[in-house]
């Protein structure tokens, strides 16, 4: 085994050395460009990529999966600018990617998916973009309420956040899909709209104070479980994995109470460009970590 490893390292070193020398000359660069652009190379590369993707998925499926994944869907605007598209087109592509992510979770059997669609801070963006984003959200909720995948897979859709801040038509669409799926329990999709982690905690504390004042709750009975039961996510377990795209490495006021022992994973890929292999890599990384929960 050691001999084989040494041989692979030796061959790999020779190949790297050859490529490095070739790139120093015009002829070498043209030759490498021709090889990389050839149909044969692309065909071989596609087969290798498919093999790697299949192997990765088999590996992920063979190990314990997270039951709740929360995603900060970031990078729509930057992805659009890179392709010369409008920001609205970037958000549309991001909306379509959410449909893919839900399919991946259903396929893997991941029970809960929570996505950060629109934060309370997003209201500070220019009026045109806010209006466009909220219209997209309404369109997606109306589409999802008729989506056979939602009903066939018994996906309960929860819209979490300060819904009173949303336009009336969007609130109506949110209520409609929640009513249409409220009896489902096999899978859960939480969509955070007008959401802020600090605001969620403040709302929970206000409700707790009201119940204490109304003698519905005793102060001595307030503990972590009590607080969790007053949050927007009271019906689901805390996320096992929080996954953010686009290369940013911050939480941005998302699930601040719930993430206490979540594993964090940050990807450089923009949300609309996310592939299933990127999603599987995040899960595979999660599976390699040892979760101690402070013990």
C-alpha positions as CSV (number, residue, x, y, z in Angstrom):
1,X,0.0,0.0,0.0
2,X,2.8,2.4,0.9
3,X,4.6,1.5,-2.4
4,X,1.5,2.3,-4.4
5,X,1.0,5.6,-2.6
6,X,4.6,6.5,-3.2
7,X,4.3,5.6,-6.9
8,X,1.1,7.8,-7.3
9,X,2.9,10.7,-5.6
10,X,5.9,10.2,-7.9
11,X,3.8,10.1,-11.0
12,X,1.7,13.0,-9.8
13,X,4.9,15.0,-9.2
14,X,6.2,14.3,-12.7
15,X,2.9,15.3,-14.3
16,X,2.8,18.6,-12.3
17,X,6.4,19.3,-13.3
18,X,5.7,18.6,-17.0
19,X,2.6,20.9,-16.9
20,X,4.6,23.7,-15.2
21,X,7.3,23.6,-17.8
22,X,4.8,23.4,-20.6
23,X,3.0,26.6,-19.4
24,X,6.3,28.5,-19.7
25,X,6.2,28.4,-23.6
26,X,3.7,29.5,-26.1
27,X,3.6,26.1,-27.8
28,X,3.1,24.4,-24.5
29,X,0.2,26.7,-23.5
30,X,-1.4,26.1,-26.9
31,X,-1.0,22.4,-26.6
32,X,-2.5,22.3,-23.1
33,X,-5.4,24.5,-24.3
34,X,-6.1,22.2,-27.2
35,X,-6.1,19.2,-24.9
36,X,-8.4,20.8,-22.4
37,X,-10.8,22.0,-25.1
38,X,-11.0,18.6,-26.9
39,X,-14.2,16.6,-27.0
40,X,-12.3,13.5,-25.7
41,X,-11.0,15.4,-22.6
42,X,-14.5,16.8,-21.9
43,X,-16.0,13.3,-22.2
44,X,-13.4,11.8,-19.9
45,X,-13.8,14.6,-17.4
46,X,-17.6,14.2,-17.4
47,X,-17.3,10.5,-16.7
48,X,-14.8,11.1,-13.9
49,X,-17.1,13.8,-12.4
50,X,-20.1,11.5,-12.5
51,X,-18.2,8.8,-10.9
52,X,-17.0,11.1,-8.1
53,X,-20.5,12.5,-7.6
54,X,-21.9,9.0,-7.3
55,X,-19.2,7.9,-4.9
56,X,-19.8,11.0,-2.8
57,X,-23.6,10.4,-2.6
58,X,-23.0,6.8,-1.7
59,X,-20.7,7.9,1.1
60,X,-23.1,10.5,2.4
61,X,-26.1,8.0,2.4
62,X,-24.0,5.4,4.3
63,X,-23.6,7.7,7.3
64,X,-26.0,9.4,9.7
65,X,-27.7,12.4,8.0
66,X,-28.6,15.7,9.6
67,X,-32.3,15.8,10.3
68,X,-32.5,19.6,10.1
69,X,-30.5,21.8,7.6
70,X,-30.8,25.6,7.7
71,X,-29.5,27.5,4.7
72,X,-28.5,31.2,4.3
73,X,-29.1,31.6,0.6
74,X,-26.5,34.2,-0.3
75,X,-25.0,35.5,-3.5
76,X,-27.9,36.0,-5.9
77,X,-26.9,39.6,-6.9
78,X,-23.2,38.9,-7.2
79,X,-23.9,35.9,-9.4
80,X,-26.1,38.0,-11.6
81,X,-23.5,40.7,-12.0
82,X,-20.9,38.1,-12.9
83,X,-23.1,36.9,-15.7
84,X,-24.2,40.3,-16.8
85,X,-27.8,39.8,-15.7
86,X,-30.1,42.0,-13.7
87,X,-30.4,41.6,-9.9
88,X,-34.0,40.5,-10.4
89,X,-32.8,37.7,-12.7
90,X,-30.3,36.7,-10.0
91,X,-33.1,36.5,-7.5
92,X,-35.2,34.4,-9.9
93,X,-32.3,32.0,-10.4
94,X,-32.0,31.8,-6.6
95,X,-35.7,31.0,-6.2
96,X,-35.3,28.2,-8.7
97,X,-32.4,26.8,-6.7
98,X,-34.6,26.6,-3.7
99,X,-36.7,24.1,-5.6
100,X,-33.6,22.0,-6.3
101,X,-32.5,22.1,-2.6
102,X,-35.9,20.9,-1.5
103,X,-35.7,18.0,-4.0
104,X,-32.2,17.1,-2.7
105,X,-33.5,17.0,0.9
106,X,-36.5,14.9,-0.1
107,X,-34.3,12.5,-2.0
108,X,-31.9,12.1,1.0
109,X,-34.7,11.9,3.6
110,X,-33.7,15.1,5.4
111,X,-36.8,15.9,7.5
112,X,-36.5,19.7,8.0
113,X,-35.2,22.4,5.7
114,X,-35.1,26.1,6.9
115,X,-34.2,28.8,4.4
116,X,-33.4,32.5,5.0
117,X,-35.4,34.1,2.2
118,X,-35.8,37.8,3.4
119,X,-34.5,39.4,6.5
120,X,-35.9,42.3,8.5
121,X,-32.7,44.1,7.4
122,X,-33.5,43.5,3.7
123,X,-36.2,46.2,4.0
124,X,-33.4,48.7,4.0
125,X,-32.5,47.9,0.4
126,X,-33.9,50.2,-2.4
127,X,-37.6,50.2,-2.8
128,X,-37.6,48.7,-6.2
129,X,-35.5,45.7,-5.2
130,X,-37.6,45.1,-2.1
131,X,-40.8,45.2,-4.1
132,X,-39.3,42.8,-6.7
133,X,-38.1,40.4,-4.0
134,X,-41.4,40.3,-2.2
135,X,-43.3,39.7,-5.5
136,X,-41.0,36.8,-6.2
137,X,-41.7,35.4,-2.7
138,X,-45.4,35.7,-3.4
139,X,-45.1,34.0,-6.8
140,X,-43.1,31.2,-5.3
141,X,-45.6,30.6,-2.5
142,X,-48.5,30.5,-4.9
143,X,-46.6,28.1,-7.1
144,X,-45.6,25.9,-4.2
145,X,-49.2,25.7,-2.9
146,X,-50.1,23.9,-6.2
147,X,-46.8,21.9,-6.4
148,X,-47.6,18.2,-6.5
149,X,-44.2,17.5,-4.8
150,X,-45.3,19.4,-1.7
151,X,-48.5,17.4,-1.4
152,X,-47.2,14.0,-2.6
153,X,-44.3,14.2,-0.1
154,X,-46.4,15.7,2.7
155,X,-44.3,18.8,3.2
156,X,-45.6,21.1,5.8
157,X,-44.7,24.7,4.9
158,X,-44.2,27.2,7.6
159,X,-43.6,30.9,7.0
160,X,-41.7,32.3,9.9
161,X,-40.9,35.9,10.8
162,X,-42.7,39.2,11.4
163,X,-45.4,38.6,8.8
164,X,-47.2,41.8,9.8
165,X,-44.5,43.7,8.0
166,X,-45.2,42.0,4.7
167,X,-47.6,43.3,2.0
168,X,-51.2,42.1,2.3
169,X,-51.1,39.9,-0.8
170,X,-47.9,38.1,0.4
171,X,-49.4,37.6,3.8
172,X,-52.5,36.0,2.2
173,X,-50.3,33.7,0.1
174,X,-48.3,32.7,3.1
175,X,-51.4,31.9,5.1
176,X,-52.9,29.9,2.2
177,X,-49.9,27.6,1.8
178,X,-49.6,27.1,5.6
179,X,-53.3,26.2,5.8
180,X,-53.0,23.9,2.8
181,X,-50.1,21.9,4.3
182,X,-50.8,22.2,8.1
183,X,-51.8,18.6,8.4
184,X,-48.6,17.2,6.9
185,X,-45.8,16.0,9.1
186,X,-43.5,13.9,7.0
187,X,-41.2,16.8,6.0
188,X,-41.1,20.5,7.0
189,X,-40.0,23.5,5.0
190,X,-39.5,26.7,7.0
191,X,-39.3,29.9,4.9
192,X,-38.0,32.8,6.9
193,X,-39.6,36.0,5.6
194,X,-39.2,39.4,7.3
195,X,-37.2,37.4,9.8
196,X,-34.5,38.4,12.3
197,X,-33.0,36.3,15.0
198,X,-32.9,39.0,17.6
199,X,-36.5,40.0,16.7
200,X,-37.6,36.4,17.2
201,X,-36.1,36.3,20.7
202,X,-37.7,39.7,21.6
203,X,-41.1,38.4,20.4
204,X,-40.7,35.2,22.5
205,X,-39.7,37.3,25.6
206,X,-42.8,39.5,25.1
207,X,-45.1,36.5,24.9
208,X,-43.5,34.9,27.9
209,X,-43.9,38.2,29.9
210,X,-47.6,38.4,28.9
211,X,-48.2,34.8,30.0
212,X,-46.4,35.5,33.3
213,X,-48.5,38.6,33.8
214,X,-51.6,36.6,33.0
215,X,-50.7,33.9,35.5
216,X,-50.4,31.3,32.6
217,X,-46.7,30.8,33.3
218,X,-44.6,30.9,36.5
219,X,-41.2,32.7,36.4
220,X,-39.6,29.7,38.1
221,X,-40.7,27.5,35.2
222,X,-38.9,29.5,32.6
223,X,-35.9,27.5,31.2
224,X,-34.4,26.8,27.8
225,X,-37.2,24.5,26.8
226,X,-39.7,27.1,27.7
227,X,-38.0,29.8,25.6
228,X,-37.7,27.4,22.6
229,X,-41.5,26.7,22.8
230,X,-42.2,30.4,22.2
231,X,-40.0,30.8,19.1
232,X,-41.2,30.8,15.5
233,X,-39.6,27.3,15.2
234,X,-41.2,25.8,18.2
235,X,-42.4,22.7,16.3
236,X,-39.1,21.6,14.9
237,X,-35.7,20.6,16.4
238,X,-32.7,23.0,16.3
239,X,-30.7,22.8,13.1
240,X,-27.9,20.2,12.9
241,X,-26.2,22.0,10.1
242,X,-26.3,25.7,9.1
243,X,-25.0,26.2,5.5
244,X,-24.1,29.6,4.0
245,X,-23.2,30.1,0.3
246,X,-21.2,32.9,-1.5
247,X,-18.1,32.9,0.6
248,X,-19.3,35.1,3.5
249,X,-18.6,33.7,6.9
250,X,-21.2,35.2,9.2
251,X,-24.6,34.3,10.6
252,X,-26.4,37.6,9.7
253,X,-29.0,37.5,12.5
254,X,-30.3,34.0,11.5
255,X,-31.6,31.5,14.1
256,X,-29.5,33.0,16.9
257,X,-31.1,31.0,19.7
258,X,-31.4,27.7,17.7
259,X,-27.8,27.6,16.4
260,X,-26.2,27.1,19.9
261,X,-24.8,23.7,18.9
262,X,-25.3,23.7,15.2
263,X,-22.4,22.8,12.9
264,X,-21.5,25.6,10.5
265,X,-20.4,25.2,6.9
266,X,-19.5,28.0,4.5
267,X,-19.2,27.6,0.8
268,X,-17.6,29.9,-1.8
269,X,-20.3,29.0,-4.4
270,X,-23.0,31.6,-5.1
271,X,-26.5,30.3,-4.2
272,X,-27.9,30.1,-7.8
273,X,-24.8,28.2,-8.9
274,X,-25.0,25.6,-6.1
275,X,-24.9,22.0,-7.4
276,X,-25.9,18.8,-5.7
277,X,-22.3,17.9,-5.2
278,X,-21.7,21.2,-3.2
279,X,-24.7,20.3,-1.1
280,X,-23.4,16.8,-0.5
281,X,-20.0,18.1,0.4
282,X,-21.5,20.2,3.1
283,X,-23.3,17.2,4.5
284,X,-20.2,15.0,4.2
285,X,-18.2,17.6,6.2
286,X,-20.9,17.6,8.8
287,X,-20.7,13.8,9.1
288,X,-17.0,13.9,9.7
289,X,-17.3,16.2,12.7
290,X,-17.7,14.9,16.3
291,X,-20.6,16.6,18.0
292,X,-20.0,16.8,21.8
293,X,-22.7,19.3,22.8
294,X,-20.4,20.7,25.5
295,X,-19.7,17.3,27.0
